[in-house]
Amino acid sequence: VVEARVAMNHGWTEHKSPDGRTYYYHKERGVSAWEKPPEMMNAAQLSAAAISTSAWKEYTAASGKKYYFNSATRTTQWSMPPELKAAADAAAALAAATAAKAA
């Protein structure tokens, strides 16, 4: 272990492998992971993770209008699905709060 950051309440610690890659370790559980655990993510990262793991994906029609396709149910719709809307709203709220603090 080249470097470690102290765990918060969640028990995970961040480390750097000898080749420089970041990994995460949970001592109590005895597990490690290359992907950042949800317990260590901020709101923007959780939103991005929710969007990237969702079965819903956003596409643009030839007319320029956005539509949404669910690869699990093979459903297509014009309106943004609630799970994508919630993730987008959370990311927007975090961006607004960050901008307000910077002002």
C-alpha positions in Angstrom: 0.0 0.0 0.0 1.5 3.3 -1.1 -1.1 5.7 0.4 -4.3 5.5 2.4 -6.9 8.0 3.3 -8.8 7.8 6.6 -12.2 6.2 6.7 -15.3 8.1 7.7 -18.2 6.4 9.5 -18.6 3.9 6.6 -15.4 1.9 7.3 -13.9 2.2 3.8 -10.4 3.5 3.2 -9.0 4.7 -0.1 -5.5 3.4 -1.2 -3.1 3.6 -4.1 -1.7 0.3 -5.5 2.0 0.2 -6.3 1.1 0.9 -10.0 -0.8 4.0 -9.0 -4.4 2.8 -9.3 -6.9 3.7 -6.7 -8.7 1.0 -4.7 -10.9 0.8 -1.7 -10.7 -1.4 1.3 -13.1 -2.2 4.1 -11.2 -3.7 7.0 -14.2 -4.9 9.0 -15.6 -6.8 6.0 -12.2 -7.8 4.7 -13.1 -6.8 1.1 -11.5 -4.5 -1.4 -12.9 -2.9 -4.6 -11.6 -1.0 -7.6 -14.9 0.9 -7.9 -15.6 3.6 -5.4 -18.2 2.3 -2.8 -21.5 4.2 -2.7 -20.8 5.1 0.9 -17.8 7.2 -0.2 -19.6 9.0 -3.1 -20.9 12.5 -3.0 -24.4 13.4 -4.4 -23.1 14.1 -7.9 -21.2 10.8 -8.0 -24.3 8.9 -6.8 -26.4 10.6 -9.4 -23.9 9.8 -12.2 -23.8 6.2 -10.9 -27.6 5.9 -10.9 -27.8 7.2 -14.5 -25.0 5.0 -15.8 -26.4 1.8 -14.2 -30.0 2.6 -15.2 -31.7 0.5 -17.9 -33.0 3.8 -19.3 -30.8 5.7 -21.8 -31.4 9.0 -23.5 -31.3 9.3 -27.3 -32.0 12.0 -29.8 -34.4 11.5 -32.7 -33.5 12.8 -36.2 -35.9 15.7 -35.4 -33.7 16.7 -32.5 -36.2 15.6 -29.9 -35.0 13.6 -26.9 -36.5 10.2 -26.2 -35.8 7.4 -23.7 -35.3 3.7 -24.2 -35.3 1.0 -21.5 -33.1 -1.9 -22.5 -34.6 -4.3 -19.9 -38.3 -3.7 -20.8 -37.7 -2.6 -24.4 -39.9 0.4 -23.7 -39.5 3.7 -25.5 -41.0 7.0 -24.3 -40.7 10.8 -24.9 -40.8 11.9 -21.3 -37.8 11.5 -18.9 -38.3 8.4 -16.6 -38.6 9.2 -12.9 -35.3 7.6 -12.0 -33.4 9.6 -14.5 -35.2 12.8 -13.5 -34.5 12.2 -9.8 -30.8 11.7 -10.6 -30.7 14.8 -12.8 -32.5 16.9 -10.2 -30.1 15.8 -7.5 -27.1 16.7 -9.7 -28.6 20.1 -10.5 -29.3 20.9 -6.9 -25.8 20.0 -5.9 -24.4 22.2 -8.7 -26.6 25.1 -7.6 -25.5 24.7 -4.0 -21.9 24.6 -5.0 -22.3 27.7 -7.2 -24.0 29.5 -4.3 -21.1 28.7 -1.9 -18.6 30.0 -4.5 -20.4 33.3 -4.9 
